[in-house]
Amino acid sequence: MIEYPADPPVDQRWNRRRLRSNNEWLLLERLRTAGPASRAQLARDSGLSKPTVSAALAALEQAGLAREAGTVVPDRGRTAVLYEVDPTAGYVLGVDIGRAWLRLAVADLAGTVVAREDVPNRGRSGSAVAEAVLAAAERVTAAAGLGRGDIVEAVVGAPGVFDEQTGRVRYAVNLPGWGRSGLVAGMREGLATSLTLHNDANLAAIGEYACGAGAGSRLFVYILIGTGLGMGVVADGELFRGAHGAAGEIGFLPLLTNPMPPSAPSPVEGAPRRGSLEDAVSGEAVVRGARMLGMSGPLSAKQVFEAAREGVPAAVAAVRQEGERLAHVVAAVSSVLDPDLVVLGGGVGHSADLLQQTVEDTLHRLTPLRPRVTPSSLGDDAVLLGAITTALRSARPKVFDTLTAPPQT
């Protein structure tokens, strides 16, 4: 798993009195990012003396943070012991709350998923969804052979933007009741661990950067097209959140071809967003377009795309219309952010192969700014892997601080 560069434990930055702990953290990160190594290799890579490396490794072993990983026989010299990070020193929980599915996974400190559960989201209220998440978390933790206290950090991805001051989620119009006060605090209390909630498109962008198509990109944009429309922006490996955490809420952009009348009231949480970009570029928009073009009967976006693959004319036209509208989104985003890559994800993004050529052709007519456009390589797992990556970034320093702390007297 490719990840963000880890931050050192907060209380160790620029603290000379903690030099020994800093050395241990340095070696631990070297083992995590570059794999097993011998004492001699660690000394060369870190610039530390061999006695210092030996003392630090002994301390890491005693703390349960590092372990022997075998031996290697160099071309010259004695057999050397290899060391690696002990991934079982702590565990994290990632959660993806979608309108249709709840996806949860427990991962060790190496990012390896040790248990996972995907269940339909049948909650019809915010409280019911939160209760379902807690029940699934208990099951997936037990499936990993762990107890509640073994989870160091939990990260939840969901529509909307969490406001730390009010404890409420804003803008989650496609997840009824999710903005009720106390839901996140209740999940945190139920899990009995540190828990943070992040926008699902933002986590999907992190997941795609860490493990998928966005790896190595200088500035890339993940566009999540599903029940709603969202976007995550990753610049130089860091998520761009905006001043209030709402960067990427492109579903609120007005449609210039169908603007709200001047007398229309201001949008409020939970209100329909007529005339907004989300109404034109989403799974529901695909279905509406297909109906207007002659398709009938029970329809979903997935069925429209399947019909397009079979050559049904109305479905082909609806998909082409979605691609053209999506190209306008990419053009607008490109003029503001100048990304080198745009990743298409979410439920509609699963059929990005049908959209990509139309998006690219339309972009050529709209703008000279033409980033590379590609489907998500993670599919439904993007948000979940982003949640795990984010949780690990916080959990690793916490585990280190806990296991290396001097005993209480």
Number of C-alpha atoms within 10 A of each C-alpha: 12 15 19 15 11 14 12 19 17 11 10 15 12 10 11 10 9 12 13 14 21 19 18 22 21 17 25 23 18 18 19 18 15 9 14 20 23 22 20 17 15 24 18 12 12 14 10 16 13 15 11 15 22 17 14 21 24 15 17 23 17 13 16 19 24 23 19 16 16 13 14 13 10 9 7 6 7 9 12 16 16 19 22 23 25 21 19 14 19 23 30 29 29 28 29 31 21 20 20 12 15 21 24 27 26 26 26 23 25 19 19 14 18 15 18 20 16 14 13 12 17 13 19 13 14 18 18 16 23 19 17 18 25 18 13 21 25 16 17 21 26 14 15 17 11 15 11 14 12 15 21 24 26 28 25 28 25 24 27 25 22 23 14 11 6 10 15 18 25 19 20 19 18 15 23 15 19 27 23 15 14 15 21 24 14 15 19 17 13 17 21 15 18 16 19 19 23 22 27 28 30 34 31 33 31 32 29 29 30 22 19 21 21 26 16 13 17 14 20 30 31 32 29 26 23 22 22 25 23 26 26 26 27 22 15 13 20 14 18 16 15 10 7 9 16 19 17 22 20 19 21 18 14 17 15 10 7 11 12 16 8 7 6 7 8 9 11 11 12 16 10 12 19 16 18 19 22 25 22 22 25 27 24 19 20 27 24 18 20 25 17 12 15 11 19 10 6 7 15 15 24 16 13 24 25 15 17 19 14 11 12 14 15 19 27 21 16 26 27 20 21 22 24 22 19 26 25 17 19 25 22 15 19 20 13 8 13 16 22 17 20 25 24 28 29 29 19 24 24 21 20 21 12 18 24 21 15 20 24 20 13 18 21 14 9 15 15 11 17 19 18 12 21 19 21 27 17 19 17 18 17 28 32 28 30 31 32 31 28 25 26 29 18 20 22 26 18 17 20 22 18 11 16 17 11 8 6 4 3
